[in-house]
Amino acid sequence: MKKRAIVDRPLLIITIILCVIGGIFVFSASWPTAVLKFENGYYFILLHMRSLALGFFCLFVSMNIPYKTYKKYAIPLMIIGLVLNLLLFTSFGSDSLGSTRWLKIRFLPRFMPSDVLKMTSIIFIASICSSLGKNIRMFRNFILIVIFTGVSVGIVLIRDMGSAMVMAVALGSIILAAGIKFRYVLILLMLGGGGLYYNMTPYRLERITGFLDPFGDTSDLTYQLVNSLYALAMGGITGVGLGKGVQKFSYIPHVYNDFIFAVIGEEFGLVGAASLVILFFLFIWRGYLIAFNSKDKFGKYLALGFSTLIGVQAFIHIMVNIGLLPVTGITLPFISFGGTSLMVTLYATGIILNISKENSGSIK
């Protein structure tokens, strides 16, 4: 009798723990803003819990869909992702804080199409690389991959540099694992650098120059970073206590999204912040174990791409909060106030868990 396949329990448990931590700190971080703007301290946490419930429904669904199904629909999924992002350049694009990253379509809640394209592009590139096999080392196939990768990352880069960086690293991890020649990797890096330079608007350049000297900057573009550093300093080793942080009181705008790690550092201190970093390392480790134990190339590339996507996004967010990177507007996976990002992240995690069923019992 064939043994029933089970998902990777450590990865599932880590995911649940991260989501619980996220719920606690979204509530703590959003309370002052919710009271000030809506006279209801529970406003944001109720929305977050709704997104979290939908997210776990997405995880349950994707965990039970055979991952090989996505290979059959890789092209239409990629087209959907691209079309949604192209709609940002139409009247459907919704402006927020001077950047058009959101879509507002009638009868649908506002969402970020870049989150959808992150997932569909990983499925698409994983499908191409697994189909090409060793032929990926041929120059014409490299050009094919460059075109598809460049188009997907480039469309996102125009509106959202942070998401484009995360996508580029995730897709790059798949391409490297597929065995592309190193000199081709150098070409990709040069093309990526050229794309960043070409899209370096004055506003983005000011953010970078301000980041180099945040306390000396007078343009107000680094006040979020400065107050994030104050929050982390106030937290010390063990923190000021849950709910007792002060930087969330209008000192850091959208603290429950882009700077929630600073709230965790202030209220739970270095101990809490370090524990969260360890949890993300464990998530990546389990994801990579699943990837490199997969007997199927497509499964390997999917698990690798999604694990890298979530891990890189987490560490970019953390590095921004501690002043090691310019402000990017990147949220912390599983933790930040949820919407499209939370649901897509949980759906992607469900795909990794489905892949783990293939190796049930072989991963320690």
N, C-alpha and C positions, 0 to 999 in steps of 0.2 A: 504493500500500500504506500502510495506516494505521500511523503511528509508535507503537511500544509505549510505553504510559504508565509512567513511573517515579516513585517517591516522591521527596520533597524530601531529597536526600542530606545537606545541611548540618544539618537538624533531626535526622535519624537519627544522624549522627555526634556531635552535641552530646549527644543522649540517651545514647548508648553511653559517652561520656567521663564524663558525670555518674554513670552507674551504676558505672563502674570506680572512680571517686573514692569513691563510696558504699561499695563493698565494702572498699576499703583502710581507710577510717576507721571503719567498723563494727567491723572486726577490731581496730583499734588501741584504739577507745573501749571496747569490750566485754570485752577480755581480762581486766582485773582482776576485774570482776564475775563473769565466767564461771569463773575459777579459784576465787574465793571461795565461790561458791554451788554450783558443779557439779564443781569439781576438774578442769575441762577447759576450757582457754583457747580452744578452738575451738568451744565449744558454740553461741554466738550466730552466729558467722560461717557455720557449717554450715547453720543454720536460714535465715540471710539468703540464702545462695547457692541454697538450695532455692526460696525465694520469688522470687529473681531469675530463676531458670530458668523458673519458672511465669509470671513476669511477661513475659519475652521471648516465651514461647509465646503469651500473651495479646496481646502487641503484634503478633506475626506473624499471628495469626488476625484481629484487628480491622483490620490493614493490608490484608487481602485480602477483607474483607466490604464490598461497596458501601455507602457511608455512608447512601445514601437508604433502605436497608432499615430503618434505625432509625425513620424517620418512620412507617412502617406499624405499628410496634409501640410507639410512644411511650406510648400509654395503658396497656397492660399492664405495660410496664417501669416506669412511674411508680407504678402500684399495687403492684408487687413491692417497690419501694424504700420506699414508705410503710408497707406491712405489716411489713417487716423492722424498721423503726425503731419501730413501735408495739409490737413484741414485747419491746422493752427494758423496757416497763412491766409485763411478766409475769414468771413464774419463769425464763424464758429469759435475762433480763438478768443480766449478770455484773459484779459490782462490782470496781473496781480503783482503788486510791488514793482511795477515798471517792466515786468517780463511776461511775455505771452507763452505760458507753459501749459495752460489748461484749455480743455474743450468744454464748451457749454452747448449741448444739443438738446433741443426741445424734448421734454418728457424723460430726460435722463439726468442724473446728478452730474455735477461738474467733475471731470477726472483728468489725469495727466496721461496723454497718449504715449509719452516716452516710456512709462512703466510697462505698457503693453508691448512696445517694440523691443524692449530689453529681452523679454521672454521669447517673442517670436523670432528674433534674430539669432538667439542662441540655438533654438530648435532648427532653424534653417541652416546655419553654419555647421552644426553638428551633423545634420543630414548630408550636406555636401562632403564634408571631410570623411565621414564613414563610408560614403559611396565611392569616393576616389581611392581610398586606401593608400598604397604606396605611390600611386600616380600623382598624389598631391605635390610631390617633389618636382614635377615637371613645370616649367616656367609658364606655359599657357594656362595651366590649372591655377597657378599662383595668381596670375592676372585676374582670373575669374573670381577668386576669393577676395582679392583686393577691391574689385568693383563692388561686389555685394556688401562687403564690410564697410567700405568707404561711403557708400550711399546711405546705409542705415545709421552709421555713426555721424556722418556729415549732416543729415537732416536734423538730428537731435542737437548737434553742436551749435547750430544757428541760434537756437532758443535756450539751450540748457547745457552749459559747458560741463557742469558737474556730472550729470547723467551720461553725457557722451564719454567722459573719462572712464567711468565705471564700466560702460558697455565695451569700450575699446580693450580694457584689460581682460574682461571676461571672454570676449571673442578671441583675443590674442592667446589666452591660455589654451583654448581648444585647438587653435591653429598650430601652436607649438607642440602640443601633445600628439597631434596628427603626424608630426615628423617633417614639417617644412624646413627647408634649408636655412641655415643661420643668416646667410647673406640676404635672403629674402626678408628675414625679420628686420634687419637693418634698414632695408628699403621701406618697410611698413612704418618703422619708427620715424624715419625722415618725412614720409608722407603725412603722418600724424602730426608731427611738429609743424609742418607747413600749414596744415589745416588749422591748428591752434593759433598760429601767428596771423593767418588771414582773417580769422574771426575775432581777433583781439580788439574789441571795441574800447573806446576811451574809458567807459565805465568799468569794464573788466580790468583794464590796465591800472586804474586808480585803486581798485580793490587789492591788486597785487602789490603795488608800491606802498599802500597803506599798511598792508600785512607785515611788511619788512620793518616798520617802526610804528606799531599800533598806538603806543602811548604818545608819540610825537605827531601823529596824524591829526590834521585840523579839518578834514573834509566830512567828518561824521560817518564815514563808510566803515570804520572799524569799531564803533562803539559797542556793537554786539560782542566782538571778540574781547575787547577790554573788560567788559562786565562779566564775560564768561570766565576770564582768568581770575577776576576778583572772586567769583563764586567758588572756583576750585581752591583758591587760597584760603577762603573763609572756612571751607570744609575740613581742612587739616587731615588728620589721620582717620578719625572715626565719624566726622560730619557733625552738623548742628542738630540733626534729628529729622525724622520724616515730617514733612509739612512745615518745618520751621525755617526754611531757606528764605532769603529776602530778595535775591536778584531776580526772581520771577515776578516781583511786583513792579512791572512796567520798565524795569531796567534793561531787560533783554526781550525785544519784540519776538513773537512767535517762538517763545522758549520751549513750548511743548512739541515743536517740530525740529527746527534746525539746531537747537542748543539744549536738547533734553539731557545730554550727557553731563553738561555743566550743572544741572539741577541735581543729578544723581551724585556728582562729586561733592557738591555743597552739602547735601543732606545726609549722605552716607559716607562721605570722606574718601580718602585714598583706598580704604578697605573695600568699600562698595564699588568704586570705579574699577579697581583692579579685578574684582570678582566678575564684573560684567565683561571685561576684556578676556578673561579666562574662558568664560562661557562661549564667547564668539570664536576663540581659538578651538575649543572643543567641537563646536558646530562645524567649522571648516575641516577639522581633522576627520570627523566622522563622514562628512561629505566626500572627502578625498579618498578615504578608505573604500567607500561604496564605489566610487568612480574607478579606482585602479584594481578593484576586485571583480569588476564587471566583465563577463565573458563576451559581451557584445560591444563593438566599437561605438555604436550610436548611444547606447546607455552610458558608456564611459564618458563620452564627450558631453552629454547632457548633464550628468551629475557633476562633472568637473566645471562646466560653464556656470551652472546655477550656484554651486558652492563658492566659486570665485566671485561671482556677481554679488552675492550677499555679504561675503567676507570683505571684499574691497570697499563696498559701500559703507559697511560698519566702520572700518578703520579710517576711511576718509572723513567721515563724520567726527570720529573721536579726535583725529589729528587737527581738524579745524577747531574743535572746541578747546584744545590745549595749545593752540597757537602755532602748530607746525605746518599748516596749510592755509591759504587764503580762504575766506568765506565762500562756500559753493552753493549753499541751499540744499545740501544733501541730508536726507532724513536718516535716522538710525533704524535699521530693519528690526521689526517686531516690537520696537520700543516707542518710537515717535507716534504722535497722534495719527490715527489710521484713516485710510481711504483707499484709493486705488493701489498705492504702494504696499499697504499691509496685505490686501487681498491677493495681489500678484505674487508677493513674497511667499505667502502661505501656499498658494497654488504651486509655485516652483518647488517649495519644500516637499509637497505631496508627490511631485514627480520624482524627486530624489528618493523618497521613501518607497515608491513603487519599484524603482530600479533596484533598491536594496532587497526586495523580495527574491530577485533572481539569485542572490548570493546568500539567501537565508541560511544561517548556521555556519557560514564560512568566514564571517567577519567577527573578530574578537574585540 
